[in-house]
Amino acid sequence: MRVYNFSAGPAMLPIEALTVAQSELTDWKGSGMSVLEVSHRGKDFVACAAETEQLMRDVLSVPDNYKVLFLQGGASGQFDAIPLNLTAVGDRVNFINTGQWSAKAIKAAKAQGLDVSVIADQAASGYTDTPAADSLVIDPSAAYVHYTPNETIGGVEFGYVPNTGEVPLVADFSSTILSRPINVADYGLIYAGAQKNMGPSGLCVAIVRDDLLGKARPGTPSIWNYAEMAAADSMLNTPPTFGVYLLGLILKWVADLGGLPAMAERNRAKAEALYGYIDASSYYSNPVAADSRSWMNVPFLQANADLDKAFVAEAAAAGMTNLAGHRSVGGMRASIYNAMPAEGVQALIDFMTDFERRNG
Ligand SMILES: *Cc1c(COP(=O)(O)O)cnc(C)c1O
């Protein structure tokens, strides 16, 4: 029996894609081997990787002057790879700090010798909101502006794209990529670990504008050098083959459902149902500002925090797993990525209603 898995990542994946992978697992394309066992240099896998890249381009409407890279080391690896690829030691960069993932990216940029200026920091609200769009003052001499469109732990999502003028915008899309349409041309660099909304862990996707390539610091490890990876079709070394294959299946699933506009409609409806229920309740609450609430990660508290462990355990017993909040914030968190059906959100709401009736 499949559960409704509310994990923040690795997260629930669409059963349709998993079922295709299962049916092909022991004999992929008549090869007598699984996709896990074939050479990444063989024609079948090279075609598979090219197809996944094309699907990514189609689904996200990636312009021709952007490279799509399949990398390893997770989004965390990019926290260091971005400074190595885009800057020299001592360069000025701007960061927006909306929570724990922003903070990790800032720490890495400092460790790579950058002159980091944090142009907005939401500490005053306890990282429960985003800065006003017109409050951002970009330093025109900055090599880039970095922000986190969706903070997975705090459940804080930008309702707008920061306008950085000529300064390249760099965005950690790990927990919101493919959840709604975006205009790739607004960004210099987009990166995302796959394990939230795109597939299994071990694969990280970067979408980089051509003019940002070729500036890597001397000594940058080749596998993290975007220009070298682009020139080698992301196969400088053995890529995470199963991840690339499964991403392709998931992108087909997204396309079959109507692409990102349809995903956005599904995700908006799920989020509205859950926030609407929480807001109408006097027992549950969500701390995030109304215009900054994440469609993907919904943290919530109950009036009696002593019952958090019971809530999480009883929900799991009822087929709704991984509802504990991040260890740093406590409470509960429901991650409702693309693969979470509306029925899963309704089941959670029904459980919350019943739990409050019994304990509230
Ligand atoms: C999960 C996550 C990361 C870390 O991803 P790894 O692939 O584990 O390195 C970074 N940023 C955000 C926004 C995330 O949600």
The ligand as a MOL file (V3000), in Angstrom:
LIG
                    3D

  0  0  0     0  0            999 V3000
M  V30 BEGIN CTAB
M  V30 COUNTS 15 15 0 0 0
M  V30 BEGIN ATOM
M  V30 1 C 17.0470 20.4630 0.1810 0
M  V30 2 C 17.5660 21.8200 -0.1390 0
M  V30 3 C 18.9310 22.0700 -0.2950 0
M  V30 4 C 19.9930 21.0110 -0.0870 0
M  V30 5 O 19.9660 20.1000 -1.1060 0
M  V30 6 P 21.0710 18.9110 -1.1480 0
M  V30 7 O 20.7780 18.3140 -2.4840 0
M  V30 8 O 20.7900 18.0220 0.0040 0
M  V30 9 O 22.4010 19.5390 -1.0730 0
M  V30 10 C 19.3330 23.3500 -0.6290 0
M  V30 11 N 18.4370 24.3250 -0.7970 0
M  V30 12 C 17.1070 24.1330 -0.6390 0
M  V30 13 C 16.1570 25.2640 -0.8380 0
M  V30 14 C 16.6320 22.8670 -0.3040 0
M  V30 15 O 15.3180 22.6610 -0.1630 0
M  V30 END ATOM
M  V30 BEGIN BOND
M  V30 1 1 1 2
M  V30 2 1 2 3
M  V30 3 2 2 14
M  V30 4 1 3 4
M  V30 5 2 3 10
M  V30 6 1 4 5
M  V30 7 1 5 6
M  V30 8 2 6 7
M  V30 9 1 6 8
M  V30 10 1 6 9
M  V30 11 1 10 11
M  V30 12 2 11 12
M  V30 13 1 12 13
M  V30 14 1 12 14
M  V30 15 1 14 15
M  V30 END BOND
M  V30 END CTAB
M  END
